[in-house]
Amino acid sequence: MFQAAAEKSDVAWASMDISDDDNPLWEIFNIEIVPTVIIFKEGKAVFRRDGIYGRGLSEKAIDETMDQMKLLATTT
């Protein structure tokens, strides 16, 4: 779902697989569930959307997150 949403977007994005339990990003960003989407602007986390245990993120939630990403990309 993320790939399809990203293909519709004109905002640059990247994803990181943190499935390894020893990955320090779990603690650095206080991630408790996958997927968790964190949007950064100028190196700072400015928006976060955590998945729901047992369900992940709905298509609607992903679309709303991509819209937020577009909004943040156009604001200063």
N, C-alpha and C positions, 0 to 999 in steps of 0.2 A: 504494500500500500504506500509506503514512504516513497519508493522509487516512482510510482505513477504520479503521486502528488508533486514530487520535485520536477518531473518532466513538464508539468503544466506551469511551473513557476519560472519567472525570469530572475529570481534571486539565487545567488550562489549558496550552496550548502554542502556540508560534508557529514558523514556519519562515522561512528566508531563502534566496533564490536567489542563489548566489554564482558563477554560471556565467561572469561577466566575469573574465577573467584579471587585471585590474587591481584587483579588489576587495581592499582591505587586510585583510579578514577571513582570507584565505588565510594570511597571515603572522602576524597577531595570534594566531590559534588553531592555528597549525602544521598546517593542513589539507592533506593530500596526496591525498585521494580523496573523491569525492562518491558516495554520501552519507556524511557524517559527522554523527553526532548528539551534541550536547553539552548536558547538562542543567545548568542553573544554579539555584542556591538562594541567595537574598539577594545576587544579583549576582556570585556566584562559581561558576566551573565546578566541579561536584562529581562528574560522571560523564561518560564519553565512550565512544562506540562508533563505530569507523571501519568503513566498508564494506570489502569485499574486492575488490581490483582485478579487473575483468572480471565480477564477480558482484553487487556492491552489498551489500545486506543482505537476508538471508532473512526470510521472514515470521516464523519462530521468533525470530530476532534482534530484529526490530522489536517483537514481543510482549514479549520479555524486557526490552527497553529501556523499554517503556511500564509494565511492572510495576515496574521500578526507579524510574521517575518517580513512580509512585503511592506507593511506599515512602518516597522522599525527601520527598514532599509532606506526609506524615503524621508525620515525625520532626522533632525540634527540633535 
